[in-house]
Amino acid sequence: MDTVVSRDGTPIGYERRGEDPALVLVGGALTTGEHAAPPAELLAGSFTVVTYDRRGRGRSGDTRPYEVRREVEDLAEVIRAAGPPAALYGVSSGAALALHAASAGLEVSRVALYEPPFTVGEADLSRREAYRSRLVALLAA
């Protein structure tokens, strides 16, 4: 596994397979780059596939407090290592992160999303806020 260093000095571990064009697989909250190894191997015949351990997971470092902005900075370095521009394929919270990265102006050629978390209407929003409040309280305990 190779390493890039994010803007705040955090090491981010990644693996690269195959040849151009670049495709970065952005995993969900409870995964590491190893979880994406099987599809990465299959796709490596057509792409430079980069899998990585998101901040605070696997072989990547972490800093507190958590901020999405830092994960976007991490992804910017991973894209740079992949050889921009890169297509992003995000799963779950990784899908949301891929959208943040694209909207932040990173060198992204395409975005594909699988099960991005989102809310529809006020009822979903209030359930999400109640869940977030419970989760924060449990983590603080």
N, C-alpha and C positions, 0 to 999 in steps of 0.2 A: 504494500500500500504506500502511495506517495502522500505528501502533505503540502498544502498551501497554508499561508498565514493570512488570516483575515485582518481587516483594518485595525481592529483593537488588539492585535497580537495573538489571537486565539488560533491554535493549529487545527486544521480541518483535514481529516484523512479522506483520501479518495482513491479509486482504482479506475484505470482507463483500459478499454479493450477496443480493438478494431481500427478502422480507418475512416476518414472524413465521409460525410459531414458529421458535426458534433451533435450528440443527443445526451442530455443530462437527465437521469432518473431521480426525481425528488420524492423520497419516501415519506410516509406518514409519521405521526408522533411517536409511536412505540416501535419503530423499525430502525435498522442500520443498513448500510450499503450492502451487507451480505444478503439481506432479504431479497434484493433485486438482482442477485447474481444469475439465477436461471434465465430470466428474460434478457438480461444483458448479454449473456453468452449467445443466445439465439439472434439477437439484433446486431452483434458485432460483425457479422458478415456484410452488413450494409451501412453501418455507422461507426463513428468513434463514440462508443457508449461509455459514459462516465457515471459511476455510482459513488456516493459519498455518505459518510456518517455525519448527519446533521449535528450541529452544536449540542454538546452535552450527551452525546450518544457514542457508543463504540469507541473508536480510536480518535475521536475529536475532543478538543478541550471545551471549556465552558467558562462563562463569566456571569455574574449577577449584576443587576436584575435582568431577567429575560426581556428581550425586545425583538419584535419582528424585524426591525431595521437592521439589527445585527445579523440575523439569518439571511437577509437580502445581501448584506455585505459579504457574508460567507459565500453565497451562491455566485456573486460577482467574481470572486477569486476562482471558484471551481470552473466557471464558464471560461475565464481567462486561460486556465490550464487545459481545458478541453479544446480550445481553438475556436474563438468566436467567429461568426455568430453561432449560437447553439439553440437547438430545439429543446424545449423542456416538456417532460412528461411527469406530472405530479399526481400523487395518490393521496386522498383524504386531506389532512392538513398540509401535505406537500403540494396539493393542487392549489390551495389558497396561497401558499408561499410562491408558487410559480406565477400566479396572477400578480402578486405584489412585485415580484422581480420584473415582470414585463412592464407593469405600469410605472416602475421606477426608472425605466429607460435603459435597463441592462441590454447587452447585445444578444437579444433573443430573436430567433428567426420565426419560430412557431411555438404554440402552446397547446398541449393536449392534456385534458383533465379527466380524472376518474374519481367519482364520488367526492367532489369538493363540499366542504361543510358550508351551508348557507341557510338563511332563514327566509320565510315567506310570510309576510304579514305580522301584525302586532302580537298575535297569540304565540307564534314561534319565537319572536323576539323576547317576550316576557319569560317563556320557558328557558330560553338560552341564558338570560340574565340570572334567573333563579339557580340554574345549574352552576353557572360561573361563581356565584356568591357562595354556594355550598362547597364547591371545590376549593376556593380560596380559604374558607374557614377550616376545612379539613387539612389542607396543607400547612396552615399556620399552627395547628394543634400539635 
